[in-house]
């Protein structure tokens, strides 16, 4: 199991705590330190859609120039932005060994892993 995010994000902290409290071992991938490659974004996009990955409610998006925001209308543009500013990716992204993929904090979805 792997959790992707940034360590100072409250939602990521809650997710890591949830898995720790349920004694589920996870690897943590820090977007800030390790970035994210296009192949991984493509894999996630194939399952969830690139629009779901782009966090337009967060500070990173809100701090972008309005003109730049208007140019993010395609997968390629979004991926480029996500690689330049990985904190714009909705988080956490949770990947399970069986290929399940979850986006954001959702205890019900996480509990489904335990079944």
Secondary structure by P-SEA (a helix, b strand, c coil): cccccccccaaaaaaaaaaaaacbbbbbbccccccccaaaaaaaaacccccccccccccccccccaaaaaacccaaaaaaaaaaccccccccbbbcccccccccccaaaaaaaac
